[in-house]
Amino acid sequence: MCGLLAVLGLPKGSKISRNHIEVARDIMAKRGPDAASLIEIDAPNDKTHFLAHRRLSIQDLSAQAQQPMTSASGLCSIVYNGEVYNTKALRDALEGHGIKCRTTSDTELILEGYELWGSSVVEKLNGMFAFLIWDKRSNTAFLARDRVGIKPLYVARTPGGLACASDLRALRALGFGTEINKEAQAQYLMLGYVPAPNSIWEGIEKVDAGTTLTWSQDGTVAEHTYWSAPEDTDYESSKPPLSDLIDTVVEEHLLSDVPVGLFLSGGMDSSIVAASVANLGSEQAKNMTALTIAYPGNAASDEAPVAQRTADMLNLDFKVLSLNSASDHSYEKSVAALDEPLAYNAVVSQSAISELAAQSGLKVVLSGDGGDEVFGGYRWHEFARASDFTLTPQRGFKNWLKRLKGKNRIALHEAALGDATRKLSDMSLHAFRVFPALRPDHVAQLMNGMSKSLCEDLLTSTLGRYDAPGLPWKRRMQRVDLYTFCQDVVLPKVDRAGMAYSVEARPPMLDHRIIEWGLSHPETDDFDAHPKNVLRKIVRDRGLGFLLDEPKRGFSLKLGTGPDPDSVVESIDRSREALGISSNWRNTLHDKTELLSIKMDTMYFLSLWEQSLNHDPLVVT
């Protein structure tokens, strides 16, 4: 895992200097604490390109594997973040064409592969990646992001130029993204995250998952989607058994020249990854350490005893971090790791366990992320469509409904407005089920220039962009979650929290072959009778059947209490003006607002993120 930065097409006399590039690069020092470098490339029309990199050494620890790396021919140079796992097959293919590699790094394989195969190299890569290659032959830059967006890649386009980075803060330091994108902020308030391709900053976008960009000297950018998740059920019964496929993928994900650990919960996904590791019996597997979080004050939500049992049965070393209160790992510390706002308190627990990994001497950990999206593990995957919607009480919601029996007029009016929003479309209902943040009418009241109708369009189009009507309903929602909740919540949470401690997290369940196996499968009783039913069989077969008696807990923070309500209000008030939020926001979010605590959390995390900006250096203004 690393941090990349590239600025292309700088004219002579630009206010962005080499020194500025170095300072911006080093903002990403925790993404790559092991080495830092930069190259300057003369380009046509008196332009200059800078490629800069911070390295976290994992494959080939030698100085030869440092970046930016230039090909043996001298014609192409790369900056790259990520890991490619099918290195043997790639190296064999290159050597078959007479190319002799100088390193054992995956970086060189991508670079030499691009020189040989051109843009189609991305289709040959199994892994997680974001990279830019400067091609001297055509005076073009080729950018790519992995199939599901595990690794971040932000892009800012300028007249005649382009800049990209692994972290928004590096681009911001160079003067890009000076104003908050108001539509992106509205999306955050309604969803709890900023969805691709938007970023929270005006003028900076995320490269879509599974997408390449080709930038030319005249400033044009050609975009190409090279992979997308299944859009119909073309499942082939001849596919290998899922357990064998998972074992293959997990073995590939153990590729590393440094020790590999494992995030282990009491759930099926990380336990199956752990069982695959143990089943392999390799030296890497024998030295595996499993890490988990304990909540001693909340026995019902504490997964540590279950994870301990799994680790013991699989002969894995086990380390546990106990969290008793918010002071054990502060919200502010966790939010400071983020380059965009995220309204999920799981970032606190993710930050804490990433710190434990770093303290345990681990640079690499495997995770179970993605299993819910690929195999239908979320409760909301089972629900009805908007056309026949009846509000089903969720956890903590029954008590709220009981309070309405007193016929409180304001609360009843709020419930009616909520129902109207949920009935807008299948996608607005799905958004509510995933995370009931602010409604479009709330956002329109809080933000100047944002109408209710615009907010409604933003809400439904964000999710509808990834709908695939050729899939059965449940698979459609799984696919939407893969491209929204997973890409823009789960993966940034894990990446940013891990990078704050120089820890790389690898999610085997999000390998594209596993995604294709799961999402292309027709709805059947054998596959869908229970959430993740196909994984339940693997759990039983691997001797971990006791897990099936455990409730689904998720990775959210499970402390008995959260931040003090008064401090939450104070924090929101402190950031309100900078965020363009109405001074009368409490008239919109009041004690009769449905599911108020979730909406307050959404506002609170936004305010903490805004306050963290005070620590961001802006070297070019």
LINQUI-V224176 format. One line per field, one symbol per residue. ss: DSSP state (H for helix, E for strand, C for the rest). phi: phi as a letter, one per 40 degrees, with the letter a starting at -180 (. if undefined). Layout:
ss: ???
phi: ???
This chain:
ss: CEEEEEEEEEECCCCCCHHHHHHHHHCCHHHCECEEEEEEEEECCCEEEEEEEEECCCCCCCHHHCCCEECCCCCEEEEEEEEECCHHHHHHHHHHCCCCCCCCCHHHHHHHHHHHHHHHHHHHCCEEEEEEEEECCCCEEEEEECCCCCCCCEEEEECCEEEEECCHHHHHHCCCCCCECHHHHHHHHHHCCCCCCECCECCEEECCCCEEEEEECCCCEEEEECCCCCCCCCCCCCCCCHHHHHHHHHHHHCCCCCCEEEECCCCHHHHHHHHHHHHHCCHHHHCCEEEEEECCCCHHHCCHHHHHHHHHHCCCEEEEEECCCHHHCCHHHHHCCCCCCCCCCHHHHHHHHHHHHHHCCCCEEEECCCHHHHHCCCHHHHCCCHHHCCCCCCCCCHHHHHHHHHCCHHHHHHHHHHHHHHCCCHHHHHHHHHCCCCCHHHHHHHECCCCHHHHHHHHHHHHHCCCCCCCCHHHHHHHHHHHHHHHHHHHHHHHHHHHCCCCEEEEHHHCHHHHHHHHCCCCCHHHHCCCCHHHHHHHHHCCCHHHHHCCCCCCCCCCCCCCCHHHHHHHHHHHHCCCCECCCHHHHCCCCCCCHHHHHHHHHHHHHHHHHHHHCCCCCC
phi: .abbabbbgcccgcccbdccccccdcccdccaccaaaabbbcbdgfbbbbbbabbbcbbfccccccbdbbcdcgcbbbbabhabbcccccccccccbgcbccbbccdcccccccdcbgccdccccbibaaabbcbccbfbbbbabccbgcbcabbbbbdgaabaacbdccccccgcgcbccccccccdccbgabccccbcbcgbbcccdgbbbbcbdcgcbbbaccaacdbacbdbccccddccccdccccccccacbcbbacbbcccccccccccdcccgccdccccbcbabbbdcadcbccdccccccccccfbcbbbbcbbacccacdccccccccbcacbccccccccccccccccgbcbbcbcdhccccbgccdccccccccbcbdcdcdgccccccccccfccccccccccccccccdadccccdcccaccccdccccccbcgbcccccccccccdccdbcbdccddccdcccdcdcbdccbbcccdcccccccbfbcbbbdcbccccdccccccdcbcccbdbdfdcccccdcccgbdcccccccbgbccbccbbccdcccccccccbdcccgcdccccccbbcbccfdccccdccccccccccccccccbcbb
